[in-house]
Amino acid sequence: LQTRMQSLQPDPKAQYRSVYEALKKMVLTEGLWRPLRGINVTMLGAGPAHAMYFACYEKMKKSLSDIFQQGGNSHLANGIAGSVATLLHDAVMNPAEVVKQRLQMFNSPYTSVLGCVRAVRRTEGFGAFYRSYTTQLTMNVPFQAIHFITYELLQERLNPRREYNPRSHIVAGAVAGAAAAAATTPLDVCKTLLNTQENTALSSLNIRGHLSGMANAFSTVYQLGGLPGFFKGVQARVIYQMPSTAIAWSVYEFFKYLLTKHTLEKRT
């Protein structure tokens, strides 16, 4: 839904006024499973990407907190740790995101993940999978900084003793994800344009070849949609990020609690 609603010049058959209308129209005209297109490539990338992400975050958060605020919880350390962890996460997820969004486009010419990978590599080269990497980083570094700082701030209020508390992890994760998603939507619109290389939009501005670079993406979005264009799909993005970050944090905190408890029991 987010990919479709961020289209700058959508096909008349894929113009949506709301998230509900988009979902209803997609299911009725394209089938029940169309909204889940691209889930396989997302799952393939998400495992290793999140493993590196949280491992790096925990290690850096502890090391930097000891430097900035000995024995305490430093928000600066949380922000920096989240930003650095993003570098590793996006290196894995960026190619997966390119394939996912190409499959999700209306009337996508790609029928499978492997077919999409082969076609993109053959026609645009390997660099196409990282064309939006700098834009993704530019988006995700502030996203994760806002995300982690908001999450840690809410944990201080909702769970000051930092115990395993599923309710506080879900609530803090959802609010943190929503705040970060809304703030970084303009960059996400640019990333989607770089990933999909939306032919209709680029042709209307007589752009030949492939669009590359964050500056070009910003200029193109502004020319096609003005300032409102940068917030296309913001509702879908927030609705997507809230359960996504809530689930991610609650699952992560559960396994952190479980593994830490198991380690302590072994020592005693």
PyMOL commands that set and color helices and strands:
alter all, ss='L'
color gray80, all
select helices_A, chain A and resi 2-5+12-14+19-30+34-36+39-68+75-104+113-124+126-130+133-158+166-183+185-196+199-204+214-229+234-267
alter helices_A, ss='H'
color red, helices_A
deselect
rebuild
show_as cartoon
